[in-house]
């Protein structure tokens, strides 16, 4: 959990002495997909290769089709075609130098509907599930708003709007709330999702315009969930994104880094931004989640 202060190394230092009380009956199993070249698993794997691990240790590293002989080979081939970078760690069981280029650029281009900057609501008799989200900001970043719909196992983006503020002229939340209120009425949306940033004051302002904000605490875990979902949708070509000038750039620049505690963080590079991709990822995640078809 990203809120824990202890790293995997520190946890192992506490666990190993506690196991001594059980003598030869004690056993500790570490099971995971390999990731970036760091941490307990990678360190022990290197020592195993060099023959410097204690004799009581056993290390096994093999691809998924060795461990799981039930799944047909076609399943692995399909996963490789969708995400070759992720396949290397999740299925081939290889440690990697880094996890940058999170979403393949060519798939992002294919998901953009050229020339479409806005989409009107579908006819009332269509069974579309609409979801909306905001990524709040006031001075330096963009305050962004996204609306997507889920219909027949496909996601479609209908609205993507941003407001830019500065130190001299901050974004006026009331103007954003007024615009959002008009859009959600058109799409019949009951609530708009937002992270914890200035949530209470924003909730009060938006409520004045008849918009209910729903808080989604933006933790590293939640961020990984929404972007894993968006990556899956883009790589499988199950999403139609609006042709916004900033969205493709933000998605292509997404990088993955590892924190000091070993947690994986997905976001923009130094000097970059991810405001439009945030709003898009949250709304898409909510739409798929509401349809009960999470697949990350």
C-alpha angles and dihedrals in degrees: 000000000000091000093063117103095207123087123216090259092055092047091053090050088057097042099050097059091046090056093059091080089067095054116195091351092069118103131173121195123193113193125177147125109264117254136169117351099267141076136053099312095050093044093052091044090056092047090049090053090050092045094239099119118108114268091246090066125090123189124196123184122172140137122270095258089061094052097038113043094167099073114083119242090244089069091058092045091053092051091049091053091050099047120005094174094052091042090064093063103027099044110011090046095225126152112232136207094233143339100233124139087051095182119032109247096222091057090051090054090050092052094054114093101220115234096008110119097157136016125203121228116278120252113289094248092060117101098232121153109211124201131179136195140179132208105205127218135150114187122014105010131056122266101223136193129192135183122192135172133213117214132155095350092309135107122218126186114221105171134024117168134163138191122203123209137185138198091264095041113028121191113273108230091203092061090050092046091051092052093045091049091056093050097046090052090055092051097038093238116166099198143009123222122230138169125245095270107120087334100155098050090043091049090055093047094047092046088061087065094045096259120133115210119209116204119232109182106227103225126158088256094053091045090053090049096051094045093044087054092047091048091051091050093049097044091048091044093235096133134070111207127196120253096251118161095228104037100073092047093051093047093049092049095052110128135186123224135173121238124221090264092053096257119143114237123195118200149103125314121250109296092015133104139221103186097120093040090051094056091044094048094048095048092046091048091050092049094050091042092053090052090052094237105119111157107168 
